[in-house]
């Protein structure tokens, strides 16, 4: 049986030259979907999608057998059984037997291949003419369905390639006028640079130089107006040939002023790969790579960055832009430093480079030193552009550097290659949000991106701006037109599925990351796994050292080695972070060693607990009992301990708003005891800084799990802390409910410390709402408990609020007695902030009674203490009161100076802290 299927026009089938009617358009579409996958089983669902797209018939796959039956009747000889049919049913689908049918598209490819292999231009032209004779119109004309549309686009590109090759062949035999005429008859995009370059060369060869120059100027104007770019290398070379009046030749050749002179390079060679397409957000980096450099030397530029960030695409684009400047050759070598294929040794790379320059006729040495000498000799008189992609280390690169003056080398790799001498080092980071969305829009189409703009932005964030991830996500959406962007975003929710969804075919984000990980040493791998478990996005050397149980020096060395490997970022001196997708990968790797992960996670959380307790004013009595008392001095490991509250507070400050996430991380990891202790320990730190919402968030994350803590007082302690925070937020009703519940439970359980906390809180609430009698009752009970427990911090708070209550009730002497008792407790705890607050409150009484000298003495000490503690608001308040005292002593000039100083301090406050200006109550 001899069947021939013609798809280079309307679909036709002939048997022995006789046309075979194919029936309706959908039936033809079924034939095309099977025939162009000849030999493959096409599942029924895939066949249905390819023919009907998003609007399948109501009967679904049940409609297919009727079309297949119709095709069998037309294509099979009479009496053919299903087992011998040209279309055979297989499990779940159909297969067209590839031995039963011939294709005109296959004939076109055969002629195209023969033309490219032909030695003589005339022979090539004959093959190309026979190939184009097969084209009868638009491929698959009138055939419906997404599959036919995709194949139509593919075949159009192949036909275009044949036509362009034919025009090149005509130029080869100097038929310039014929090329000009044929180009005039082609309907083309006015920004098509390839056709414009052909036209310039043809007009130049036909002696029409003015018209050739006009074509180039028109192209440049359109590209600048519509795309904001200049013409690429091919039209620029053709334009330069016109200007220099060099012959157009078969193809644009090298600049005659820089013709190759080495014996191994009789003609220029270009082994650069094709430009991978749309490059977004790399204008600054591209400008660095193509910038002019000092002539006469070999210039080396390195490009480093994490896997999938687009290093290869950038250096290839830069090389394409620079290629016209290097007429002696543009060479590309993939060193495969991070590849599933075997890494290229310098010896292999040198042999390949020397062969590309024409050395294959002779025997090449195998010794590295001899090969390096041969390469330097071969390139000494050449000006080359060399691209070395995926370099692992400097040892791979150094032997490959050419010797010719004016040569340029672009090296791309994941490592920074600090040991390689380079004029420029360009670091690539993932794209910014807008750039990532722009790339995604290019991939999935403007209309689709505009319809789901919010989902597109979310998808770009999930891809972390990584071009590889964005291209994979875009490819999945391209191939699944029924999927919405929001649907893919939903599939990517959570660390467990995120990396799994970023895989298509042989491209995978996780596989790219794994290749980087596999190149690390054992200690680096352990460190990388550990860093994935850091409870904050950013971390420092102290955190890494604590998690690894190492010294700070060892921790810093490990971090810097991972920075060099582009697995860790360094956003600022001493600060480190992992990209979002890299962190997900590190956590997945950590999950393969659960015991190691649990220990690392616990050490990180204990470090934060140590910092929070050390920074807190509450002292040892504020954190009684439990297995983490040693946390006040930090987890084991040199350098993880804090020398005092100032160092601990500064360390906590460095994390900005991420501290509530540490509690969330502990909860998510099942470390409920540490989560509760952290939320409690952070409370004083947050409240002193006016960060009430963060305090509330951390406590509310931990409270539901307080019953699972190893410390039975935690349910009470967290409620007291929430009440404490609510007082500052002026949510007195909620604060009273929390402290009342905690008080009742504390008395039932015999938890005297939490009983005292609850009583002090209820006293402060009573004072805040004007119930002085109730305040004094609660505070008197608390004071007795604090004395018994030697809790100086809570004792000083209780006595201060007692003094403020007496002041509110107009009893100045009783207020001063309360403040004096508070001062004794505060001096025992040794925290300057709280002592300064008490002295300032005492001074208020003296100011009220006109005792200005005593008030000035107390306020002078208060200003010194609160300034030492770094409390800008309390310092400003105390300065203003000191100004009032000095004015009362008869020195208005000094008073004005103090008030001005207080005003300057207040201007340093953030808007959030300024909310405290009206709050002169329980602090």
Secondary structure, DSSP 8 states (H G I E B T S, - for coil): --EEEE-SSS-EEEETTEEE---SHHHHHHHHHHHTTTTS-EEHHHHHHHHHTT---TTGGGGHHHHHHHHHHHHS-TT--GGGSSEEEETTEEEE-TTSEEEHHHHHHHHHHHHHH-SSHHHHHHHHHHHHHT--SSTTTT--SHHHHHHHHHHHHHHHHHHHHHHHHHHHTT-HHHHHHHHHTS---TT-HHHHHHHHHHHHHTT-HHHHHHHHHHHHHHHHHHTS----HHHHHHHHHHHHT----SS----GGG---STT-SS--B------S---S-HHHHHHHHS---TTS-EEEEEEE-TTSSHHHHHHHHHHHHGGG-TT-EEEEE--TTSSS----HHHHHHHHHHHTTGGGS----SHHHHHHHHHHHHTT---EEEEES---HHHHHTT---STT-EEEEEESS--TTS--SEEEEE----HHHHHHHHHHHH-HHHHHHTHHHHHHHHHHTTT-HHHHHHHHHHHHH-TT--HHHHHHHT-SHHHHHHHSEETTEEHHHHHHHHHHTS-HHHHHHHHHHTT-SSSEEEHHHHHHHHT--HHHHHHHHHHHHHTTSSEEEETTEEE--HHHHHHHHHHHTTSHHHHHHHHHHHHHHHHHHHHHH-TT-GGGS-SSTTGGGGG-SSSTT-S-SSHHHHHHHHHTTGGGHHHHHHHHHHTT-HHHHHHHHHHHHHHHHHTT-HHHHHHHHHHHHTTGGGSS-TTHHHHHHHHHHHHHHHTT-HHHHHHHHHHHHHHHHHHT-HHHHHHHHHHHHHHHHHTT-HHHHHHHHHHHHHHHHHHT-HHHHHHHHHHHHHHHHHTT-HHHHHHHHHHHHHHHHHHT-HHHHHHHHHHHHHHHHHTT-HHHHHHHHHHHHHHHHHHT-HHHHHHHHHHHHHHHHHTT-HHHHHHHHHHHHHHHTTS-HHHHGGGG--S--
